């Protein structure tokens, strides 16, 4: 029997790859779910460029369900539970890789709602995840950096083999998570195997202070895949 699921997405690489896997495995993805934290200090949800979730969902051709949350630790989980509880689904998919904090809380919400918690990337090799993104021709850029070793040149940089080599060096030197799950960096997916169109960035704004910064997307649109050259 085909399982009907919702996939938690932020627009970043991990949730996008998890979505790809469950689509390939034959799950019926009825909804994408995005939480919009009003605080950048959210423990569970990304806030940077999350406004692009609408374009992500349209490109994927999957309905989007979204809700705002204050982003307050633990209280934000109730907001997610309230949203998931309204959906006619049997499972929840997340892009958790090694974060016990994230995984345990999604598992708990799932149990309380009698849903199955599905984490296709759980305990997968970080290096293999990165190689898989490149192999599958995901177009992913880095839009936020928050750890020693990064500089402004990383903002807007595409994740390819050269970038992966450089991330490996940073990981060795500064002990950062290769996939950025410790919050070292954030990403944005512009194209994926399941996209009917791709996201084209029209206007962006960089901000940098001390040793961290971000690339804020001010305006973006969907375009035919074969009409964009970057």
Backbone as a chain_set.jsonl record, in Angstrom:
{"seq": "XXXXXXXXXXXXXXXXXXXXXXXXXXXXXXXXXXXXXXXXXXXXXXXXXXXXXXXXXXXXXXXXXXXXXXXXXXXXXXXXXXXXXXXXXXXXXXXXXXXXXXXXXXXXXXXXXXXXXXXXXXXXXXXXXXXXXXXXXXXXXXXXXXXXXXXXXXXXXXXXXXXXXXXXXXXXXXXXXXXXXXXXXXXXXXXXXXXXXXXXXXXXXXXXXXXXXXXXXXXXXXXXXXXXXX", "coords": {"N": [[0.844, -1.199, 0.0], [0.531, 2.201, -0.84], [2.103, 4.834, 0.866], [0.894, 7.872, 2.173], [2.424, 10.953, 2.482], [3.866, 13.857, 4.123], [6.399, 16.194, 3.446], [8.919, 17.78, 5.188], [10.25, 20.821, 4.35], [12.815, 23.24, 3.713], [13.919, 24.536, 1.679], [16.524, 24.059, 1.426], [19.402, 21.845, 0.909], [19.35, 19.293, 2.297], [16.667, 18.604, 3.035], [15.638, 18.65, 0.481], [16.99, 16.564, -0.8], [16.093, 14.42, 0.737], [13.401, 14.502, 0.02], [13.646, 13.839, -2.693], [14.505, 11.174, -2.467], [12.277, 9.849, -1.247], [10.342, 10.218, -3.181], [11.462, 8.73, -5.245], [11.269, 6.255, -4.093], [8.63, 5.681, -4.203], [6.688, 6.769, -2.516], [3.684, 8.603, -1.83], [3.78, 11.839, -2.076], [1.986, 14.121, -0.64], [2.012, 16.665, 0.385], [4.198, 19.48, 0.788], [5.802, 20.84, 3.594], [6.364, 23.788, 5.318], [7.785, 25.719, 7.841], [7.685, 29.022, 9.033], [9.803, 30.703, 10.829], [9.682, 33.423, 13.102], [11.816, 34.314, 14.376], [15.349, 34.443, 14.122], [16.694, 32.765, 15.692], [15.641, 30.255, 15.895], [15.476, 26.87, 16.94], [14.779, 24.707, 15.505], [13.972, 25.3, 12.857], [14.869, 26.667, 9.668], [15.388, 30.081, 8.795], [16.439, 31.752, 6.883], [15.878, 32.87, 3.671], [13.547, 31.396, 3.522], [11.228, 32.226, 2.487], [11.195, 31.55, -0.127], [10.038, 29.119, -0.388], [7.583, 28.834, -1.618], [8.172, 29.035, -4.366], [9.836, 26.816, -4.586], [8.039, 24.721, -4.042], [6.224, 25.067, -6.155], [7.899, 24.6, -8.333], [8.432, 21.938, -7.88], [5.935, 20.9, -8.158], [4.173, 20.208, -6.124], [1.729, 20.553, -3.584], [1.959, 23.181, -1.154], [2.042, 23.504, 2.329], [2.049, 25.821, 4.889], [3.129, 27.599, 7.832], [3.37, 30.14, 10.31], [5.717, 30.597, 12.976], [6.722, 31.535, 16.251], [9.258, 30.824, 16.744], [10.317, 30.09, 19.126], [12.115, 28.135, 21.418], [11.086, 24.781, 21.82], [8.329, 25.623, 22.089], [7.846, 26.153, 19.434], [7.525, 23.681, 18.373], [4.945, 22.89, 18.893], [3.562, 24.442, 17.114], [4.305, 23.286, 14.686], [3.233, 20.734, 15.075], [0.499, 21.35, 15.216], [0.02, 22.157, 12.583], [0.691, 19.833, 11.069], [-1.178, 18.111, 12.105], [-3.51, 18.742, 10.826], [-3.44, 17.671, 8.35], [-4.141, 15.178, 5.865], [-2.461, 12.635, 6.112], [-0.052, 9.928, 6.414], [2.521, 9.768, 7.191], [5.601, 11.514, 8.046], [8.234, 13.202, 6.549], [11.633, 13.955, 6.969], [14.739, 15.809, 6.669], [16.741, 15.083, 8.4], [20.023, 14.293, 9.479], [22.118, 13.723, 11.383], [21.411, 15.031, 13.641], [20.341, 14.708, 16.782], [18.674, 16.291, 18.301], [16.836, 17.441, 16.481], [15.765, 15.115, 15.232], [14.661, 13.543, 17.358], [12.588, 15.162, 18.24], [10.896, 15.434, 16.03], [10.229, 12.772, 15.744], [8.808, 12.433, 18.113], [6.587, 14.154, 17.8], [5.442, 12.897, 15.628], [4.724, 10.403, 16.736], [2.775, 11.244, 18.559], [0.816, 12.093, 16.835], [0.186, 9.822, 15.602], [1.645, 9.113, 13.313], [4.058, 8.001, 10.88], [7.509, 8.484, 11.249], [9.86, 9.447, 8.963], [13.108, 9.338, 7.845], [15.17, 9.601, 5.463], [17.889, 10.212, 5.198], [19.118, 9.649, 7.544], [21.855, 9.115, 9.582], [23.442, 8.696, 7.381], [26.456, 8.759, 5.389], [28.132, 11.811, 5.545], [29.905, 12.689, 3.516], [29.117, 11.059, 1.403], [26.506, 11.934, 1.026], [26.946, 14.529, 0.065], [28.331, 13.961, -2.296], [26.346, 12.593, -3.642], [24.435, 14.574, -4.115], [25.802, 16.108, -5.996], [26.221, 14.195, -8.015], [23.588, 13.666, -8.799], [22.934, 15.962, -10.033], [21.854, 18.157, -8.643], [21.292, 21.602, -8.255], [22.794, 23.545, -6.129], [23.375, 26.207, -3.916], [25.482, 27.964, -1.597], [24.225, 29.909, 0.962], [24.522, 30.989, 3.43], [26.962, 31.482, 5.958], [28.52, 30.475, 8.936], [30.761, 29.929, 10.529], [34.205, 29.515, 11.565], [36.725, 29.907, 9.092], [35.264, 30.209, 6.806], [34.648, 32.726, 4.299], [33.576, 35.78, 2.651], [33.548, 35.018, -0.001], [32.378, 32.575, -0.181], [29.659, 32.888, -0.199], [26.921, 32.39, -2.217], [28.193, 30.496, -3.655], [28.359, 27.637, -5.728], [27.642, 24.236, -4.968], [29.847, 21.966, -5.917], [32.246, 19.608, -7.223], [34.743, 20.816, -6.696], [34.078, 22.643, -4.692], [33.287, 20.821, -2.744], [35.731, 19.578, -2.185], [37.048, 21.744, -0.991], [35.4, 22.156, 1.218], [35.908, 19.809, 2.558], [38.534, 20.276, 3.379], [38.134, 22.438, 5.111], [36.623, 21.133, 7.005], [38.481, 19.373, 8.093], [40.311, 21.175, 9.169], [38.875, 22.976, 10.816], [36.982, 21.468, 12.053], [34.315, 21.443, 11.22], [30.942, 20.458, 10.398], [30.583, 18.489, 7.555], [28.279, 18.543, 6.058], [27.088, 20.709, 7.116], [25.32, 20.487, 9.234], [25.562, 21.273, 11.801], [24.948, 23.9, 11.792], [26.851, 25.373, 10.521], [26.829, 26.227, 7.888], [24.389, 27.32, 5.438], [22.118, 26.347, 2.827], [20.702, 26.727, -0.506], [18.435, 25.37, -2.755], [18.37, 25.443, -6.194], [17.747, 23.976, -8.385], [16.56, 20.671, -9.067], [16.271, 17.083, -9.507], [13.537, 16.501, -9.482], [12.268, 18.832, -10.114], [10.145, 20.699, -12.223], [10.563, 23.13, -13.316], [13.187, 25.575, -12.864], [14.671, 27.525, -10.208], [15.416, 30.854, -10.58], [17.648, 33.305, -9.599], [17.138, 36.706, -9.236], [17.529, 39.146, -7.923], [19.761, 39.762, -5.36], [21.166, 40.128, -2.049], [24.039, 40.697, -0.222], [25.273, 40.225, 3.078], [27.646, 40.851, 5.571], [29.377, 40.28, 8.564], [31.841, 40.422, 10.986], [32.794, 37.164, 11.31], [30.861, 35.901, 9.82], [28.077, 35.575, 7.527], [25.434, 36.246, 5.103], [23.482, 35.457, 2.182], [20.887, 37.073, 0.966], [17.946, 36.511, -0.744], [16.3, 38.695, -2.682], [14.598, 38.849, -4.833], [13.221, 36.413, -6.948], [12.501, 34.022, -9.545], [10.629, 31.488, -11.361], [11.902, 29.595, -14.051], [12.235, 28.168, -17.351], [14.095, 25.168, -17.578], [16.03, 24.882, -19.603], [16.659, 27.419, -20.368], [18.312, 28.923, -18.848], [21.528, 30.009, -18.121], [24.205, 29.663, -16.051]], "CA": [[0.0, 0.0, 0.0], [1.305, 3.435, -0.939], [1.949, 5.696, 2.034], [0.726, 9.298, 1.901], [3.317, 11.644, 3.408], [4.24, 15.266, 3.983], [7.839, 16.345, 3.561], [9.341, 19.055, 5.755], [11.249, 21.429, 3.476], [13.243, 24.601, 4.01], [14.534, 25.075, 0.473], [17.922, 23.662, 1.462], [19.8, 20.591, 0.259], [19.033, 18.055, 3.009], [15.25, 18.285, 2.87], [15.408, 18.401, -0.945], [17.478, 15.22, -1.104], [15.147, 13.494, 1.381], [12.222, 14.501, -0.846], [14.005, 13.069, -3.882], [14.555, 9.75, -2.123], [10.949, 9.265, -1.022], [9.677, 10.178, -4.49], [12.03, 7.588, -5.963], [10.841, 5.021, -3.419], [7.225, 5.45, -4.483], [5.754, 7.393, -1.581], [2.806, 9.641, -2.367], [4.044, 13.087, -1.35], [0.791, 14.937, -0.803], [2.276, 18.053, 0.757], [5.436, 19.984, 1.36], [5.466, 21.619, 4.797], [7.396, 24.759, 5.678], [7.521, 26.614, 8.965], [8.338, 30.318, 8.893], [10.1, 31.251, 12.159], [9.8, 34.877, 13.185], [13.1, 34.571, 15.022], [16.484, 33.772, 13.501], [17.275, 31.883, 16.7], [14.883, 29.01, 15.968], [16.282, 25.663, 17.133], [14.291, 23.638, 14.622], [13.638, 25.671, 11.489], [15.657, 27.696, 8.993], [14.647, 31.301, 8.472], [17.057, 32.417, 5.74], [15.297, 32.605, 2.347], [12.45, 30.428, 3.592], [10.127, 32.782, 1.694], [11.241, 30.945, -1.459], [9.382, 27.808, -0.35], [6.502, 28.84, -2.604], [8.766, 28.718, -5.659], [10.308, 25.432, -4.48], [6.876, 23.838, -4.167], [5.691, 25.196, -7.512], [8.845, 23.921, -9.219], [8.286, 20.503, -7.638], [4.581, 20.497, -8.496], [3.569, 19.596, -4.934], [1.103, 21.589, -2.756], [2.714, 23.639, 0.017], [1.351, 23.925, 3.544], [3.012, 26.581, 5.676], [2.612, 28.294, 9.004], [4.362, 30.933, 11.034], [5.987, 30.222, 14.364], [7.556, 32.538, 16.912], [10.637, 30.336, 16.747], [10.753, 29.919, 20.51], [12.489, 26.748, 21.674], [10.041, 23.857, 22.255], [6.994, 26.104, 21.73], [7.708, 26.08, 17.986], [7.133, 22.324, 18.027], [3.479, 22.835, 18.921], [3.095, 25.043, 15.863], [4.475, 22.269, 13.664], [2.26, 19.675, 15.35], [-0.831, 21.848, 14.842], [-0.085, 22.145, 11.126], [0.686, 18.454, 10.6], [-2.402, 17.464, 12.555], [-4.624, 19.092, 9.928], [-3.213, 17.076, 7.032], [-4.536, 13.779, 5.689], [-1.222, 11.923, 5.794], [0.287, 8.793, 7.27], [3.922, 9.853, 7.575], [6.295, 12.792, 7.942], [9.594, 13.003, 6.064], [12.554, 15.042, 7.313], [16.101, 15.679, 6.143], [17.691, 14.921, 9.506], [21.168, 13.431, 9.173], [22.714, 13.238, 12.632], [20.953, 15.868, 14.75], [19.423, 14.053, 17.71], [17.689, 17.284, 18.734], [15.792, 17.521, 15.472], [15.141, 13.818, 14.979], [13.849, 13.121, 18.494], [11.38, 15.978, 18.34], [10.012, 15.05, 14.933], [9.729, 11.441, 16.11], [7.81, 12.574, 19.171], [5.377, 14.722, 17.202], [4.857, 11.85, 14.791], [4.054, 9.433, 17.618], [1.59, 11.869, 19.137], [-0.183, 12.215, 15.768], [0.045, 8.486, 15.015], [2.257, 9.162, 11.994], [5.386, 7.405, 10.803], [8.603, 9.436, 11.029], [10.73, 8.897, 7.921], [14.31, 10.163, 7.693], [15.978, 8.839, 4.507], [19.317, 10.53, 5.281], [19.558, 9.458, 8.923], [23.133, 8.436, 9.779], [24.164, 8.488, 6.121], [27.771, 9.384, 5.352], [28.088, 13.187, 5.039], [30.615, 12.788, 2.236], [28.291, 10.408, 0.387], [25.379, 12.829, 0.766], [27.417, 15.618, -0.788], [28.635, 13.388, -3.614], [25.073, 12.24, -4.261], [23.852, 15.828, -4.614], [26.528, 16.472, -7.215], [25.958, 13.149, -9.007], [22.206, 13.785, -9.253], [22.829, 17.275, -10.697], [21.19, 19.208, -7.878], [21.962, 22.907, -8.299], [22.716, 24.021, -4.748], [24.349, 27.247, -3.583], [25.633, 28.307, -0.184], [23.635, 31.234, 1.173], [24.839, 31.486, 4.769], [28.134, 30.853, 6.575], [28.514, 30.859, 10.345], [31.836, 29.213, 11.22], [35.558, 29.906, 11.202], [37.246, 29.331, 7.86], [34.503, 30.746, 5.682], [34.71, 34.161, 4.043], [32.482, 36.251, 1.795], [33.575, 34.377, -1.321], [31.555, 31.367, -0.131], [28.251, 33.233, -0.38], [26.508, 32.228, -3.604], [29.026, 29.481, -4.308], [27.668, 26.398, -6.059], [28.251, 23.013, -4.444], [30.328, 21.053, -6.946], [33.37, 18.8, -6.741], [35.766, 21.709, -6.146], [33.558, 23.138, -3.415], [33.324, 19.707, -1.799], [37.131, 19.447, -1.762], [37.346, 22.837, -0.062], [34.664, 21.878, 2.454], [36.662, 18.755, 3.235], [39.682, 20.906, 4.029], [37.609, 23.201, 6.252], [36.193, 20.156, 8.001], [39.681, 18.874, 8.766], [41.007, 22.253, 9.886], [38.04, 23.647, 11.815], [36.052, 20.485, 12.627], [32.926, 21.733, 10.884], [30.186, 19.378, 9.774], [30.703, 18.56, 6.102], [26.966, 18.879, 5.506], [26.608, 21.928, 7.76], [24.179, 20.223, 10.11], [25.769, 21.988, 13.055], [24.649, 25.308, 11.576], [28.03, 26.041, 9.981], [26.433, 26.92, 6.663], [23.051, 27.028, 4.941], [22.095, 26.231, 1.378], [19.464, 26.961, -1.238], [18.341, 24.534, -3.95], [17.836, 26.155, -7.352], [17.243, 22.978, -9.322], [16.602, 19.303, -8.546], [15.732, 16.143, -10.491], [12.075, 16.486, -9.46], [11.769, 20.148, -10.498], [9.713, 20.896, -13.598], [11.263, 24.357, -13.676], [14.233, 25.865, -11.9], [14.591, 28.839, -9.571], [16.432, 31.798, -11.054], [17.804, 34.445, -8.705], [17.157, 37.96, -9.99], [18.12, 40.193, -7.077], [20.245, 39.253, -4.073], [21.861, 41.108, -1.211], [24.976, 40.07, 0.701], [25.559, 40.893, 4.349], [28.787, 40.201, 6.227], [29.802, 40.928, 9.803], [32.811, 39.59, 11.7], [33.165, 35.946, 10.582], [29.677, 35.231, 9.286], [27.286, 36.393, 6.621], [24.391, 35.537, 4.373], [23.021, 35.95, 0.885], [19.434, 37.172, 1.02], [17.32, 36.609, -2.056], [15.263, 39.721, -2.682], [13.626, 38.527, -5.878], [13.547, 35.226, -7.742], [11.358, 33.541, -10.336], [10.806, 30.201, -12.006], [12.202, 29.687, -15.471], [12.439, 26.873, -17.997], [15.434, 24.675, -17.267], [16.971, 25.03, -20.703], [16.797, 28.826, -20.755], [19.166, 29.621, -17.894], [22.935, 29.638, -18.113], [24.895, 30.346, -14.95]], "C": [[0.878, 1.247, 0.0], [1.027, 4.325, 0.27], [1.863, 7.163, 1.611], [1.518, 10.083, 2.935], [3.377, 13.138, 3.129], [5.745, 15.345, 4.196], [8.16, 17.74, 4.097], [10.452, 19.63, 4.88], [11.557, 22.851, 3.921], [13.728, 25.308, 2.754], [15.997, 24.705, 0.379], [18.137, 22.248, 0.947], [19.32, 19.327, 0.973], [17.571, 17.655, 2.839], [14.932, 17.986, 1.409], [15.865, 16.998, -1.337], [16.569, 14.165, -0.475], [13.878, 13.379, 0.539], [12.488, 13.667, -2.099], [13.957, 11.568, -3.588], [13.162, 9.151, -1.956], [10.128, 9.244, -2.315], [10.158, 8.976, -5.29], [11.556, 6.268, -5.378], [9.34, 4.77, -3.553], [6.236, 5.981, -3.468], [4.892, 8.421, -2.317], [3.011, 10.901, -1.534], [2.878, 14.039, -1.605], [1.046, 16.404, -0.531], [3.761, 18.271, 1.03], [5.029, 20.872, 2.522], [6.644, 22.513, 5.162], [6.928, 25.603, 6.848], [8.322, 27.896, 8.776], [8.611, 30.901, 10.286], [10.254, 32.766, 12.122], [11.092, 35.299, 13.873], [14.192, 33.801, 14.306], [17.127, 32.762, 14.452], [16.513, 30.569, 16.858], [15.826, 27.82, 16.072], [15.938, 24.59, 16.112], [14.239, 24.028, 13.144], [14.56, 26.771, 10.951], [14.778, 28.908, 8.707], [15.174, 31.971, 7.203], [16.445, 31.933, 4.422], [14.159, 31.595, 2.353], [11.238, 30.93, 2.809], [10.101, 32.205, 0.277], [10.588, 29.568, -1.504], [8.246, 27.723, -1.361], [7.027, 28.461, -3.987], [9.253, 27.27, -5.689], [9.147, 24.471, -4.724], [6.287, 23.887, -5.571], [6.591, 24.481, -8.512], [8.704, 22.407, -9.1], [6.898, 19.988, -8.018], [3.854, 19.806, -7.362], [2.967, 20.711, -4.075], [1.933, 21.911, -1.512], [1.762, 24.021, 1.139], [2.379, 24.646, 4.413], [2.328, 27.282, 6.835], [3.742, 29.082, 9.64], [4.525, 30.379, 12.436], [6.876, 31.295, 14.964], [9.017, 32.123, 16.93], [11.203, 30.165, 18.134], [10.992, 28.439, 20.78], [11.35, 25.974, 22.32], [8.636, 24.335, 21.875], [6.762, 26.006, 20.228], [7.285, 24.683, 17.529], [5.616, 22.17, 18.018], [2.914, 23.401, 17.629], [3.216, 24.044, 14.717], [3.44, 21.159, 13.838], [0.856, 20.098, 14.924], [-1.025, 21.796, 13.332], [-0.185, 20.713, 10.588], [-0.623, 17.741, 10.957], [-3.604, 17.728, 11.666], [-4.542, 18.365, 8.592], [-3.616, 15.601, 6.996], [-3.339, 12.979, 5.185], [-1.012, 10.781, 6.778], [1.735, 8.836, 7.739], [4.488, 11.237, 7.355], [7.747, 12.518, 7.569], [10.444, 14.213, 6.43], [13.93, 14.757, 6.734], [17.144, 15.531, 7.227], [18.791, 13.935, 9.127], [21.784, 12.857, 10.452], [22.254, 14.03, 13.851], [19.921, 15.141, 15.601], [18.321, 15.01, 18.15], [16.514, 17.321, 17.758], [15.028, 16.2, 15.337], [14.211, 13.402, 16.116], [12.536, 13.888, 18.565], [10.401, 15.686, 17.214], [9.423, 13.672, 15.204], [8.612, 11.554, 17.143], [6.5, 13.134, 18.628], [4.664, 13.674, 16.365], [4.109, 10.822, 15.627], [2.742, 9.995, 18.148], [0.457, 11.989, 18.112], [-0.443, 10.878, 15.072], [0.53, 8.458, 13.561], [3.61, 8.455, 12.032], [6.411, 8.501, 10.519], [9.618, 8.795, 10.092], [11.902, 9.853, 7.699], [15.288, 9.423, 6.774], [17.49, 9.059, 4.627], [19.916, 10.187, 6.646], [20.795, 8.564, 8.989], [23.834, 8.057, 8.471], [25.508, 9.204, 6.19], [27.663, 10.795, 4.794], [28.768, 13.337, 3.683], [29.787, 12.176, 1.119], [27.087, 11.262, 0.032], [25.794, 13.937, -0.19], [27.715, 15.12, -2.202], [27.349, 13.052, -4.369], [24.386, 13.476, -4.84], [24.49, 16.23, -5.941], [26.215, 15.483, -8.336], [24.562, 13.283, -9.613], [21.916, 15.129, -9.914], [21.893, 18.243, -9.975], [21.985, 20.496, -8.073], [21.745, 23.553, -6.938], [23.775, 25.092, -4.529], [24.369, 27.475, -2.076], [25.14, 29.732, 0.025], [23.881, 31.782, 2.573], [26.043, 30.75, 5.312], [28.291, 31.396, 7.987], [29.601, 30.141, 11.139], [33.184, 29.733, 10.749], [36.004, 29.182, 9.934], [36.514, 29.817, 6.627], [34.798, 32.236, 5.514], [33.625, 34.53, 3.047], [32.423, 35.54, 0.448], [32.716, 33.103, -1.355], [30.087, 31.67, -0.415], [27.889, 33.206, -1.861], [27.274, 31.156, -4.345], [28.239, 28.19, -4.528], [28.409, 25.204, -5.45], [28.562, 22.082, -5.613], [31.542, 20.325, -6.39], [34.46, 19.659, -6.11], [35.339, 22.246, -4.787], [33.608, 22.045, -2.356], [34.746, 19.471, -1.295], [37.491, 20.516, -0.737], [36.616, 22.666, 1.265], [35.356, 20.785, 3.26], [37.852, 19.332, 3.994], [39.237, 21.71, 5.25], [37.195, 22.262, 7.381], [37.383, 19.621, 8.795], [40.301, 19.947, 9.654], [40.186, 22.829, 11.031], [36.97, 22.745, 12.416], [34.592, 20.812, 12.34], [32.256, 20.486, 10.316], [30.248, 19.555, 8.265], [29.385, 18.956, 5.45], [26.356, 20.113, 6.168], [25.483, 21.713, 8.738], [24.346, 20.861, 11.486], [25.504, 23.476, 12.935], [25.806, 26.084, 10.986], [27.731, 26.784, 8.68], [25.027, 26.49, 6.256], [23.059, 27.074, 3.419], [20.72, 26.566, 0.8], [19.5, 26.126, -2.515], [17.669, 25.33, -5.065], [17.266, 25.204, -8.394], [17.445, 21.593, -8.717], [15.991, 18.382, -9.591], [14.207, 16.159, -10.581], [11.469, 17.853, -9.783], [11.326, 20.141, -11.961], [10.311, 22.158, -14.177], [12.349, 24.589, -12.642], [14.035, 27.273, -11.339], [15.741, 29.698, -10.077], [16.47, 33.0, -10.108], [17.956, 35.71, -9.539], [17.854, 39.065, -9.199], [18.506, 39.596, -5.729], [20.995, 40.354, -3.327], [22.755, 40.367, -0.22], [25.134, 40.914, 1.958], [26.682, 40.12, 5.026], [29.184, 40.991, 7.454], [30.666, 39.957, 10.588], [33.154, 38.36, 10.844], [31.966, 35.214, 9.998], [28.905, 36.166, 8.365], [26.237, 35.565, 5.908], [24.093, 36.215, 3.046], [21.499, 35.914, 0.908], [18.889, 37.337, -0.393], [16.16, 37.588, -1.975], [14.181, 39.428, -3.707], [14.119, 37.335, -6.683], [12.302, 34.819, -8.512], [11.666, 32.156, -10.877], [11.048, 30.413, -13.493], [12.387, 28.292, -16.038], [13.897, 26.444, -17.796], [16.446, 24.954, -18.363], [17.189, 26.469, -21.141], [17.725, 29.61, -19.833], [20.583, 29.097, -18.001], [23.613, 30.4, -17.013], [26.376, 30.003, -14.999]], "O": [[1.849, 1.333, 0.751], [-0.124, 4.542, 0.649], [2.657, 7.633, 0.796], [1.313, 9.905, 4.136], [2.996, 13.614, 2.059], [6.296, 14.634, 5.037], [7.731, 18.748, 3.535], [11.485, 18.987, 4.692], [10.695, 23.567, 4.431], [13.925, 26.523, 2.752], [16.65, 24.995, -0.623], [17.189, 21.546, 0.595], [18.919, 18.372, 0.307], [17.271, 16.5, 2.534], [14.06, 17.167, 1.119], [15.198, 16.322, -2.12], [16.304, 13.13, -1.087], [13.343, 12.284, 0.366], [11.639, 12.878, -2.512], [13.423, 10.792, -4.381], [12.891, 8.064, -2.466], [9.31, 8.347, -2.516], [9.364, 8.288, -5.932], [11.454, 5.272, -6.093], [8.836, 3.756, -3.068], [5.048, 5.67, -3.553], [5.325, 9.025, -3.298], [2.483, 11.019, -0.428], [2.798, 14.677, -2.655], [0.408, 17.281, -1.113], [4.475, 17.36, 1.449], [4.024, 21.578, 2.446], [7.776, 22.047, 5.296], [5.817, 26.134, 6.846], [9.495, 27.856, 8.404], [7.727, 31.534, 10.864], [10.883, 33.316, 11.218], [11.417, 36.484, 13.944], [13.998, 32.647, 13.924], [18.004, 31.997, 14.052], [16.71, 29.849, 17.837], [16.846, 27.762, 15.386], [16.723, 23.67, 15.883], [14.44, 23.181, 12.274], [14.971, 27.674, 11.679], [13.588, 28.779, 8.418], [14.432, 32.681, 6.524], [16.489, 30.745, 4.101], [13.839, 31.006, 1.321], [10.329, 30.159, 2.502], [9.109, 32.352, -0.438], [10.586, 28.919, -2.55], [7.977, 26.65, -1.903], [6.409, 27.667, -4.696], [9.1, 26.579, -6.697], [9.258, 23.53, -5.51], [5.894, 22.856, -6.115], [6.102, 23.829, -9.435], [8.837, 21.681, -10.085], [6.704, 18.783, -8.181], [3.021, 18.928, -7.59], [3.628, 21.726, -3.855], [2.53, 21.024, -0.902], [0.802, 24.763, 0.932], [3.469, 24.122, 4.642], [1.121, 27.524, 6.821], [4.915, 28.73, 9.52], [3.611, 29.781, 13.005], [7.69, 31.897, 14.264], [9.908, 32.954, 17.108], [12.419, 30.101, 18.314], [10.175, 27.593, 20.417], [10.72, 26.458, 23.261], [7.83, 23.541, 21.39], [5.632, 25.803, 19.784], [6.752, 24.519, 16.432], [5.07, 21.404, 17.224], [1.913, 22.907, 17.11], [2.327, 23.963, 13.869], [2.844, 20.7, 12.864], [0.112, 19.307, 14.344], [-2.1, 21.437, 12.851], [-1.041, 20.417, 9.754], [-1.106, 16.887, 10.214], [-4.606, 17.017, 11.744], [-5.472, 18.435, 7.789], [-3.45, 14.875, 7.976], [-3.222, 12.686, 3.995], [-1.679, 10.675, 7.807], [2.139, 8.038, 8.584], [3.946, 12.035, 6.59], [8.411, 11.697, 8.202], [10.032, 15.355, 6.229], [14.247, 13.628, 6.359], [18.317, 15.825, 6.999], [18.531, 12.887, 8.535], [21.947, 11.644, 10.579], [22.663, 13.732, 14.973], [18.77, 14.979, 15.195], [17.177, 14.602, 18.349], [15.352, 17.243, 18.158], [13.797, 16.181, 15.33], [13.091, 12.957, 15.865], [11.497, 13.326, 18.911], [9.19, 15.691, 17.435], [8.249, 13.43, 14.923], [7.599, 10.859, 17.058], [5.425, 12.638, 18.963], [3.437, 13.573, 16.388], [3.0, 10.415, 15.279], [1.726, 9.301, 18.179], [-0.718, 11.987, 18.477], [-1.186, 10.804, 14.092], [-0.102, 7.852, 12.695], [4.225, 8.33, 13.09], [6.199, 9.347, 9.65], [10.169, 7.734, 10.388], [11.706, 11.031, 7.402], [16.148, 8.69, 7.261], [18.279, 8.209, 4.216], [21.105, 10.415, 6.871], [20.789, 7.424, 8.524], [24.715, 7.197, 8.46], [25.674, 10.148, 6.963], [27.159, 10.977, 3.686], [28.262, 14.033, 2.804], [29.752, 12.708, 0.009], [26.683, 11.314, -1.129], [25.077, 14.247, -1.142], [27.388, 15.787, -3.184], [27.277, 13.209, -5.587], [23.822, 13.421, -5.932], [23.806, 16.637, -6.88], [25.972, 15.886, -9.473], [24.376, 13.042, -10.806], [20.782, 15.399, -10.309], [21.218, 19.052, -10.612], [23.216, 20.476, -8.056], [20.658, 24.043, -6.633], [24.932, 24.915, -4.908], [23.39, 27.209, -1.378], [25.585, 30.655, -0.656], [23.495, 32.912, 2.874], [26.151, 29.534, 5.154], [28.21, 32.602, 8.218], [29.387, 29.783, 12.297], [33.295, 30.318, 9.671], [35.702, 28.006, 9.732], [37.073, 29.836, 5.53], [35.154, 32.919, 6.475], [32.837, 33.674, 2.643], [31.362, 35.469, -0.172], [32.37, 32.614, -2.43], [29.348, 30.779, -0.835], [28.487, 33.921, -2.664], [27.038, 30.926, -5.531], [27.544, 27.711, -3.631], [29.639, 25.168, -5.422], [27.665, 21.491, -6.214], [31.829, 20.423, -5.197], [35.042, 19.271, -5.097], [36.135, 22.3, -3.85], [33.936, 22.312, -1.2], [34.947, 19.196, -0.112], [38.154, 20.234, 0.261], [37.158, 22.996, 2.319], [35.386, 20.83, 4.489], [38.139, 18.922, 5.119], [39.885, 21.668, 6.296], [37.394, 22.56, 8.558], [37.303, 19.439, 10.01], [40.761, 19.658, 10.759], [40.727, 23.137, 12.093], [36.141, 23.204, 13.203], [33.72, 20.485, 13.145], [32.923, 19.578, 9.818], [29.994, 20.645, 7.753], [29.372, 19.623, 4.415], [25.245, 20.519, 5.829], [24.754, 22.653, 9.053], [23.383, 20.973, 12.245], [25.794, 24.238, 13.857], [25.769, 27.314, 10.944], [28.31, 27.836, 8.407], [24.539, 25.439, 6.671], [23.889, 27.744, 2.804], [19.726, 26.672, 1.519], [20.475, 26.169, -3.265], [16.554, 25.827, -4.908], [16.406, 25.583, -9.189], [18.382, 21.37, -7.951], [15.266, 18.846, -10.472], [13.645, 15.865, -11.636], [10.249, 18.002, -9.726], [12.039, 19.64, -12.83], [10.541, 22.251, -15.383], [12.42, 23.87, -11.645], [13.327, 28.097, -11.918], [16.904, 29.3, -10.005], [15.445, 33.631, -9.852], [18.797, 35.777, -10.436], [18.664, 39.819, -9.74], [17.676, 38.998, -5.043], [21.396, 41.365, -3.904], [22.285, 39.512, 0.531], [25.13, 42.144, 1.91], [26.674, 38.889, 5.053], [29.314, 42.214, 7.405], [30.276, 38.814, 10.826], [33.74, 38.502, 9.771], [32.054, 34.021, 9.711], [29.062, 37.386, 8.419], [26.156, 34.348, 6.081], [24.412, 37.385, 2.83], [20.897, 34.841, 0.874], [19.333, 38.208, -1.141], [15.168, 37.343, -1.29], [13.004, 39.716, -3.49], [15.291, 37.263, -7.052], [11.189, 35.222, -8.174], [12.812, 31.706, -10.855], [10.465, 31.305, -14.11], [12.663, 27.345, -15.301], [14.81, 27.269, -17.84], [17.608, 25.236, -18.072], [17.828, 26.72, -22.163], [17.906, 30.815, -20.007], [20.813, 27.888, -17.974], [23.615, 31.631, -17.011], [27.146, 30.472, -14.161]]}, "num_chains": 1, "name": "protein.A"}
